[in-house]
């Protein structure tokens, strides 16, 4: 008689320890970015739950699909390009990387992690000629990446690659991310279902791939639902430069918020595109004495805990399942290597799911 056993996963430990999955993953790998006190607490929680990596759970004589993974013995690299470390540490990014790491752990596959914030200063120890597969994260603003160091990018383009969260314009390889057009459409539907007729899309990154896709979904669905939709899209005065940083100050969006508040027909709700933007929109509205959830509603995307945990009222957002994106990326690289890199570029997307808060007022109630 077979017995069903519920495995204790990294997610289980994260929930019990009340922290992000990426934090647990790093703590259990003795990552120096995690404090010793946090590591000890998380290890104690993991031990109390009898957590073990899946590769340690399998009997040695058990034959599984993972033991035959084509990734075994390969030189694999998780690489960020042109991103400030503050952006790499965001949960939505680090969770995607953690998903890759956890999938590797289950497969018993070894890998490296490297960051190149400055594309003109490539670390000398990185020998890309020895790399069999790449997992990449890069800036998604226009052609900033592809035009930054063509020699380096041409070299990387010869390696089978999977981009996490988005493929920068002009770049090669497969991509695994969220269905951002659908996310935007769902945001429009949510606002419409809550009685909002005058809505806005706000974005300080006008040529950002993810934001453009979310805007496309939002504006088109808002129009289908008969809503009056306005766009407030313009970069901050200093623009964006490599390495890219998240918009951490209200100044990055203040000019857009002022345009929204001074509009002839002021919107009752705004789709901020990403939680990093929504967080500074909250601050910008507070500067003007505007109460979120009462005088104006805000909705966003990513479910990025670093930004939304301290927001009041709680932000309505969409979970893009970044950890699962990382795991799926590993499967996609397996497929690409199995096909000997002979298949065309593949784009895989996961459906985002609503995480409701109190930031969207129901006008019909």
SVG drawing of the C-alpha trace seen along z (x, -y; Angstrom):
<svg xmlns="http://www.w3.org/2000/svg" viewBox="-23 -70 64 72">
<polyline fill="none" stroke="black" stroke-width="0.4" points="0.0,0.0 1.5,-3.3 1.9,-6.1 1.6,-9.7 4.1,-11.9 4.1,-15.7 7.6,-16.8 9.0,-19.7 10.3,-22.2 12.1,-25.5 8.6,-27.2 7.6,-25.2 10.6,-26.5 10.1,-30.0 6.5,-30.1 7.4,-28.7 10.3,-31.2 8.1,-34.0 10.6,-35.1 11.1,-35.0 12.0,-31.7 15.1,-33.4 16.2,-34.3 15.9,-30.6 17.7,-29.4 20.6,-31.8 20.7,-31.1 21.0,-27.3 23.8,-27.9 25.6,-30.0 25.4,-33.1 27.4,-35.9 24.6,-38.4 22.5,-36.8 23.3,-37.7 24.5,-34.9 21.6,-35.4 19.1,-35.0 21.0,-31.9 20.9,-30.3 17.2,-31.0 16.3,-29.6 18.5,-26.5 16.7,-25.8 13.3,-26.1 14.6,-23.8 15.9,-21.2 12.6,-21.2 10.7,-20.5 13.3,-17.8 14.0,-19.7 16.4,-18.1 17.2,-18.9 15.4,-16.5 18.6,-15.1 19.3,-13.8 15.9,-12.2 16.3,-9.7 17.7,-6.2 21.0,-5.7 19.6,-2.9 16.5,-4.9 16.3,-5.8 14.7,-9.1 14.4,-11.5 16.6,-13.9 19.6,-11.5 19.6,-11.4 19.5,-15.1 21.5,-16.4 22.7,-19.2 24.8,-16.8 28.4,-17.5 27.8,-20.7 29.4,-24.1 26.4,-26.3 26.3,-30.0 23.6,-32.2 24.6,-35.7 23.2,-39.2 24.2,-41.9 24.0,-45.7 22.0,-45.5 22.9,-47.2 23.1,-44.8 20.2,-46.5 18.0,-45.4 19.3,-41.8 18.3,-41.6 14.7,-42.4 12.5,-39.4 11.0,-39.2 14.5,-38.9 16.2,-36.9 13.2,-34.5 13.6,-33.7 17.3,-33.0 16.4,-31.0 14.1,-28.9 17.0,-28.1 19.2,-27.2 16.5,-25.0 16.0,-23.1 19.7,-22.6 19.8,-21.3 17.2,-18.7 19.0,-17.6 22.4,-17.4 23.8,-19.9 26.6,-22.3 26.6,-25.9 28.2,-29.3 26.6,-32.7 28.2,-35.9 27.2,-39.6 28.5,-42.1 27.0,-45.5 29.4,-47.4 29.5,-45.8 32.9,-47.5 34.4,-45.8 34.1,-42.0 35.7,-40.0 38.9,-38.4 38.1,-35.0 35.0,-34.5 35.9,-32.1 32.8,-32.0 34.5,-29.5 34.1,-26.9 30.3,-27.6 27.8,-25.1 24.6,-27.0 23.5,-30.4 20.7,-31.7 20.6,-35.5 18.9,-38.5 19.5,-41.9 18.0,-45.5 14.9,-45.6 15.0,-49.3 15.1,-49.6 18.5,-48.6 20.6,-49.6 22.1,-46.1 22.7,-45.1 24.4,-48.4 26.6,-48.4 29.3,-45.9 28.8,-44.1 32.0,-42.1 30.8,-40.5 27.3,-40.0 28.4,-38.4 30.5,-36.0 27.6,-35.1 25.2,-34.7 27.1,-31.6 26.1,-29.8 22.7,-28.2 20.8,-30.7 17.6,-31.2 16.6,-34.7 14.7,-35.1 11.7,-37.5 12.3,-39.1 14.6,-39.1 16.3,-42.5 15.6,-43.9 17.9,-42.6 19.2,-39.7 19.2,-36.0 18.0,-32.8 14.9,-31.6 12.9,-33.5 10.8,-32.4 8.7,-35.1 5.2,-36.2 2.4,-36.8 2.7,-40.6 0.0,-41.4 -2.4,-39.3 -1.4,-40.9 -2.2,-44.3 -5.6,-43.1 -6.4,-41.5 -5.6,-44.8 -8.0,-46.6 -10.7,-44.0 -10.3,-44.3 -10.7,-48.1 -13.7,-47.9 -15.3,-45.3 -14.8,-47.7 -16.7,-50.4 -13.8,-52.6 -14.6,-54.4 -11.6,-56.8 -8.3,-54.9 -4.7,-55.6 -1.4,-53.8 1.7,-55.3 5.2,-54.4 8.6,-56.1 10.2,-53.5 8.6,-54.1 10.8,-51.8 10.9,-49.0 9.8,-45.7 7.7,-44.4 6.1,-47.7 5.2,-48.1 3.6,-44.7 1.6,-45.4 0.5,-48.8 -0.6,-47.1 -2.8,-44.6 -4.1,-47.3 -5.0,-49.9 -6.5,-47.5 -8.7,-45.8 -9.7,-49.0 -10.9,-50.2 -12.8,-47.0 -14.5,-47.5 -15.5,-51.0 -13.2,-52.8 -11.7,-56.2 -7.9,-55.5 -5.1,-58.0 -1.3,-57.4 1.3,-59.1 4.5,-57.8 7.8,-59.6 11.2,-58.9 12.6,-60.9 14.7,-64.0 18.0,-62.1 16.8,-59.2 18.0,-55.7 21.6,-54.5 23.5,-51.2 23.7,-49.7 20.0,-49.9 18.6,-50.6 15.0,-50.3 13.0,-53.6 13.5,-54.0 12.7,-57.7 9.4,-59.6 11.3,-62.0 11.3,-59.3 7.5,-59.5 6.5,-62.8 6.2,-64.6 3.9,-61.8 1.8,-61.9 1.4,-65.6 0.3,-65.3 -2.3,-62.7 -3.6,-64.8 -3.8,-67.9 -5.6,-66.1 -8.8,-67.7 -10.6,-64.5 -8.7,-63.0 -8.6,-59.2 -10.0,-57.4 -7.5,-54.5 -4.0,-54.0 -2.2,-50.9 1.4,-51.4 2.8,-48.5 5.3,-47.2 5.4,-47.1 8.7,-49.1 6.8,-51.9 3.7,-51.5 5.7,-51.9 7.1,-55.3 3.6,-56.3 2.3,-55.8 5.0,-58.1 4.4,-60.7 0.6,-60.7 1.3,-61.1 3.4,-64.2 0.3,-65.7 -2.0,-64.6 -3.8,-62.0 -5.0,-58.8 -4.6,-55.6 -7.7,-53.4 -9.9,-56.4 -9.2,-59.3 -7.4,-57.2 -7.0,-53.5 -3.7,-51.8 -3.0,-48.4 0.3,-46.9 2.1,-43.7 4.9,-41.3 3.9,-40.7 7.4,-42.0 7.4,-41.7 10.4,-44.1 8.3,-46.9 4.7,-46.1 5.1,-44.8 5.2,-48.3 2.6,-49.9 -0.7,-51.0 -3.3,-50.2 -2.1,-46.8 -1.3,-47.0 -3.5,-45.0 -1.0,-43.3 -0.4,-40.2 1.9,-37.3 4.0,-36.4 5.4,-33.2 9.0,-34.2 10.3,-31.1 8.4,-28.9 9.8,-31.0 13.3,-30.0 12.5,-26.3 10.8,-26.3 13.9,-28.0 16.0,-25.0 13.6,-22.7 13.8,-24.9 17.6,-24.8 17.4,-21.0 15.2,-21.0 17.5,-23.3 20.6,-21.2 18.8,-18.0 17.9,-19.5 21.5,-20.5 20.6,-24.2 18.9,-23.6 15.4,-24.9 14.2,-28.5 14.0,-30.9 11.2,-29.9 9.1,-32.2 7.4,-30.6 5.0,-32.6 3.3,-31.8 -0.2,-33.2 -0.1,-35.9 -2.6,-35.6 -4.3,-38.3 -3.2,-39.1 -5.9,-41.4 -5.3,-44.2 -7.2,-47.3 -5.6,-49.8 -8.5,-49.5 -11.8,-51.0 -15.1,-49.5 -16.9,-52.6 -20.2,-50.7 -20.3,-49.9"/>
</svg>
